[in-house]
């Protein structure tokens, strides 16, 4: 038999989803109070793996999704693993889930949940990996552009949008998920924690998170460089505006001045030339 994990959206409205599935003949399985953000549904009918079953669940989920993913991404980024029932304790062995035949019903549900939790975490990580790859692709030309000395064709608003995308992704991976730490749910359930940790290890979650964070760090450095570059351009533009305004002021003063006001004109010229000298010197230091 096969277990398949999908992620179709960032979040789901679990209370309304539970009601919807219950109306279609499914039953909600009661879980411990510290698993309040989890919904487990069972069916009295025999398990089916045909496409019609997937289509039904996807159609039901659509009505309760928040920030859904693209359909192609949902079907491409999933985890499949075989499971069977056997003697002894529930475990992960040779890449397969071995569920104990002798587990109590409540314990069996929690053991399946531990396996499923790790699988779903891997799928969510895969979704974020794709998002990060798309982000990297969108900025991969910038280092070469800076190296060649040509102008970076990104506005300040576009750079801030890129920074926002990057920090949103970083927040999802490092703060709002369970990728860095084992969930509190397993702290006083040692047997479930072993199942969860071993499944995460099998799916290389820790190694993948490390690679993702290294990529995020590199992207952060690049966006900081872009922001600094735009800030210097903005500062230079303001300085040129000041030079132009002073030039206009000196020109106007020259037209108004009379012979007896040559001292005032001279002071305007000295001020203008001094500012122009320091401005040009600053530009040369930048370049």
N, C-alpha and C positions, 0 to 999 in steps of 0.2 A: 504494500500500500504506500501511497505517496502523500506527503504534506507539502503544500505550496503556500508561500507567504507573498502577499501583494501589499503595496502601499498606493492608494489612489488619491490621497489628499493630505494636506498638512494636519488637519484636525477633523474630528467628527462630532456631531451632536449625539452623544451616546444615549441619553434618555429617549429622544424621539426615535432613534434607530432601533432601540429595544422594543418600543411599542409597535413599530412598523413590522419588525420580524415576527413578533408574537402574533400579530394579526394574520400572518402568513403560515401559522402552524408551528413555529419554532418555540423553544422554551429557553428562558434565561437561567443560567446556572448561578446559584448563589456562591459568592466568594467572600473571603475575610474582609473586614471593614477597611483594612489598610490597602486594599486593592480596589478602591472606589473608582479609579479612572480606567477600569478595565471592564470590558463586556465579553462574556463567554456565552455563546448560544449553542444549543444542541438540537438535534432533530431525531424524532423517533423512527424516521424512515431510514432505509439502508443507504450507505454512502454511495455517491455517484461521482464520477470524475469526468463526465461528458461536458461539452462546451455549454450546453443549456444551463447547467448549474452555475457556472461562472457568470454567464450573461445575466441570470436572475439576480445574483448577489450584487453585481456591478450596478444594475439598474436600481436596486434598493438603496445602495450606498450613495448614489448620485444625489438623492433627495436630502441627504444629511451631511454632505461634505462642506468643508470650508477650505478655500484655496486649493481646488483640485489640480492634479497633475495632468499632463498631456497623456492621451490614451496610449500612444506608442511607447512612451516612457514607462507607463504602468505595466504593459505587457513584456517589455524588454528587461526591466530591472525587477526581478523576482528571485526568490530562493526556493529550490526544490530539494527535498530530502526524503528518503524512504524510511518507513517505520514498520515495525512488526512487534508482535507480542512474544515474550519468552519467559523463562524461569529466572529467578533471582531478582535483584534490584533493577529499577529503571536506570538506564545508562545510555551514553553515546558510544557506539562501538563500530569501528571501521567505517565511519561516515554515515551510520544508520542509527535511528532512534530505536532502542529496545525497551518497550514498555512492559512492566511487570504484570504478569497475569494475576498476581495475588494482592495487588494494591487495593486498598479500600477506595470506594467511588470518589470520596472527597480528595483523598491523596492523589488519585490518578488524575483528577482534573488539575490540581496544582502542578503536578509533574509535567503534564502536557503544556500548561501555561508557561512554565520555565523554559521549555524548549521553544515554544512559540515566541516568547518575549525576545530571546536571542535572535531568532530568525527575522522577526520584524525590525529589530534594531539594525541588522545587517542590510535589510532592504532600504530602510530610511537613509542609512549611510551611503548606500549606492546611489540614491536619488541626489543626495548632496554632493557626492563625488562628480556626478554628471553636471550639476549646476556650477561647481568650481571649474571643471574643465571648460565649460562654455564661457565662464568669466575670463579664464586665462587666454582662451582663443581671442576674445574681444580686445585684449590689451597686448597681445604678443608682438604687435608691430611697433609699439611705443619705444622699447629699448633701442631698436635699430634706428628709429627716427631720431632719437636723442643722440645716438652715436654719430650719425651722419651730419648732425648740426642743422637739420631742416626743422621747420616749424611743426609743432605738435598740433594737429587739427582737432582739438577738443576744447570746448568752451568750459567756463567755470562750472556751469550748471551740470554739464555732462560728467565732469570730474567728480563733483559732489554726489551725483547719482551712482557712479562706480564705487565710491567710498561707502555709500549707503548699502549697496548690494553686498559688498565685501563684509561689512560689519554685521549685516543681517545673517549672512551665512555663518560667520564666526560665532555669533550668538546661538544660532540653532545647534551647531555641533558641540560647542563647549559649555553652554549654560543651560539650555532648555531641553537637553536630552540626557540619557543615561550612559553616554559613550565613555565618559572619563571615570565614573565611579559605579560600583555595584549598587543597584537600587535598594532603598531602605527595606523594601518588602522582604528581601532575602537575609537580612541581618540575623534574625532569630530563627531562620529555617535553613539549617546547615546543609541538609540533603538537597534542597532545591537550589541553594547557592552553588553547590558543586556541579549540578546539572547545567545551570545557567552559565557559569564560568567556563566549563569545558566546551559548551557549544559555541560561546564567543571565541574561545581559543581556536576551535576548529574552523570558524568562519574568518579568522585572521582580523578580527575587529580592532584590537589594540594596535596592530601594525598598520592597518589602513588609516586609523585615526592619526597616528604619528606622521604618516606621509601627507595626509590632508593638512595638518597643522603646519608642516614645513612649507607646503605650497601657499597656505594662507599668509604665513610670515613674509614670504618673498613678495606676494601680491601687495601686502600692506606697505612694504618698503617702496615698492614701485608707485603706489598711489600717493604716498607721502612725497615722493620726488615730483610727481606730477603737480600736486597741490603747491609745493614750494616753487616750482617753475612758473605756475600761473600767478602766484603771489608776487614774484619778482617782476613779471610782465606788467601786472597791475600797478605796482609801485613805480616802475619806470614810466608808465603812461601818465601817472599823476605828476611826476616830476617834469615831464615835457609840457604838461598843461600849465604848470607853474611858470616855466621858462617863457612860454608864449604869453601868459598874462603879464609878466614883468616886462617883456618886450613891448607889449601894447602900451603899458603904463609909461615906460620911458619915452616911447614915440610920441605919446600924447603930451607928456611933459615938455618934450623938445619943441613941439609946435606952440605951446602956450608961453614958453619962457621968453623973457626979454633979456636985454643985455645986462640989466642989473641983477637978474636972477641966475646968472651963469653958475654961481656957487651951488644953487639948488640942483641945477641940471647935472653939474659935476658929481654931486652926491648920488643922484639917481643912477648915473652911468657906473660909478664905482660899485654901488650895490649890485647892479645887474651883472657886471663883469665878474665880480667876486662869486656870485651865485653860479654863474655859468661855468667858471673855472672848477669849482668844487663838484658841480654836477657832472662835467665831462671827466673829471678825475675818478669819480665814483663809477661811472659807466665803464671806464677803462679797466678798473680793478675787477669789475664783474666779468668782463669779457676775457 
